[in-house]
């Protein structure tokens, strides 16, 4: 195909727009070099967005995506929700089996969450044993159902590390996104919902034991 009629890669097009120049300003070799630079830049940006341990976004990237989701909710009036996920029992597991086992559990949870949501959804590690999930175009009812489904998957999963089988659980909080708000506030509200759910479960367990 003659030069000038080929399509530039999306990342190259973005770079050309940022530079304020046209592909016609470059030779074929020059454009190829730009394509390599743009691809490497995008790869570095993607790496900067990833959590250091798990196959998920890091907190900074997750908050950016949450703000983007809020803007879409505000503009298109579509529903969305954020889930706060707290892994139960990780400290005890670290104390008994070491942090390598704890890291294996975190990696497993990151993969499980990522594999259990749609491509349009976002999973991020917020810190320690806490994760967040952005459910795009999901009502509060759908988000609660998804949280229940994810909880059941986690509770039913087994992680084998160094020949030892580990089982952990997770607590979930759901916050429906209705408009643009501070992403940190939205996550805090989902966190509060998680603690309320965990507290209610604890009270129910105590009542059952007393009975």
N, C-alpha and C positions, 0 to 999 in steps of 0.2 A: 504494500500500500504506500503511495507517495507520501513523503513527509509533509506535514501540515494538515493532512486529512485524518491522521490517526488520533485516537482519543487518548488524552492524558489521564493517568491514574488520578482518582479523587484527591489523594494527598498532594499530588503535584499541582493540581488545579488550585487547591487551597494556598499552596506556597506561592504560586504565580500571582494570585489575587493579593496576597499580603505584600508581595514585592511591587505590585502595581505594574506588572509587565505582561506581555503576551508570549505565548509559545512561539510565535513567529519571530520573536526577537532572538531566538536561540538556534544554534545549529542542531543537527540531530544528536551529535555527541554531547553538546551542552545540555540539551533537554534530558538525555539519558542520565547525565550526572545529577541534574536537578531531581530526577525521579528517585535516584538512590538516596540523595540527601533527605528528601521528603519522607521516604519510606523509613529511613533510619530514625528520623525525628519522631515519626508517629510510633515507631516501636519503643523508643525511649519514653515517650509520653504514656504509652500503655503500661510499661513496666513501672513507672512512677505511680500509677493508679492501683497497682496490685498490692495486696497484703503480703507481708514478708514471709508468712508461714502457710496460709491457707489459699486455696484457689478462688479467692473472692476479692472484691474491691477493698481498699483500705478505708479508714474513716473519712479522710478528706474527700476522696472520690465519691464515697457513698453520699455524703452531705451535698456535694455538688449535684449528683443525680436526683436527690430528694428535692432540692430547690427547683430543678428542671421539671420534675413531675408536678410540683405545686403550680408552676406557671402554666402548665398544660391544663390542669384542673380548673384554674382561674379562667383561662382563655376559652376552652372548649366545653366547660361544664361537665366533664367526665369524672366518674368516681375513681378514687385510688385510696390506698391504705398503706401504712407502714407497720411492720411487725417488729417487736423487740424480742429477741431470743436470748434466754439466759440458760447456760448449761448447768445442770444440777450435778453436784458431786465431784467436780473436777479437782478441787483442792484436796479432798480426801484421797483421790486417785494419785495425785502428784506426790502427796506425803508418803503413800504406801509403796508406789511403784516407780517414782521418779518422774521428772519433767519430760523425758523422752516419750513416756507412755502418754502423758497429758497432751503433748504435741501431736501424737498420732491420733488421739481422739479429736482434737481440734481440726486437723486436716480432714478426717473422716466426716465430721459435721459440716465443714465447708463444702465438701464434694456433694454430700447428701442434699444440702439445701440448694446448691446450684443446679443439681440434676433434677430437682423436684419442682422447679418453677419454670415459667415460660421464658422465652428469649427476651420478651419485652420487660420482664421483671428484673430486679437488681438485688444482689446479695452482697453484703459487706460485713467485715469484721470490725466492730466498733471498739474493741479493746478487750484484752484478757479472754474471758470465756463468754463474751457477749457479741451477738450478731444482730444485724438488721436486715429486713427484707422489704423492698418496695414492690407492692402489687399494683401495677398499672391497670386502670379500667376495671377495678374490683370494688364492689360495694362492701359496706361494713359486714354484712351477713356473709358474703363470699369470702372475705378476709378471715372471719372467725372460723369458717368451715375449713379454709386452707390451713390455718394455724393448728386446728385439731388434727388434720391429716398429717401435717409435718411432725407434730408431737408424737403421734402414733408410730410413724416411721422411725423416729429417733429412739423411742422406747423399745422398739422391736429389733433394732440393729445391734450387732455385736462387732466389736473392734478387736482384732487379734494383733498383739504387739509383743515381740520377744517370747512367743509361745504362750502368752497369757491372754485369755478372753476378758474383755471389759464391756460392761453395759452401763450406759448413762441415760439420764433423762433430760428433759428441757422444759422450761416454763416460757410461755408466750404472753405477750401483751399486744393488743390491737388498737391502733389509733387511725380513725378515718380522716382522710385529708379532704377538707371542704373548700379551702382557699389557700392563698399564699400566707405562710407564717414562717417564723424563724425555724429552720430545720432542726436546730438544737432543741427548741421547745417541743416540736412534734415528736422527736425521739424521746424526750423526757416524759411526755404524756403516755407514749407507748410503754415506757419503762414503768411508770406508775401503774398502768393497767396490768402489767405483768406481775408486779408485786401484790396487787390486790387479788389477782387470780391465785397466786401462790399462797397467800395468806388464807384465802377462803378454802383452798384445798387442804391446808394444814389443819384448820378448824374442823373441817369435815372428817379428816382422818382421826383427830383427837376424839370427836364425838362418837365415831364408830367404835374406837378402842374402848371408850368408857362404857358404851352400851354392851 
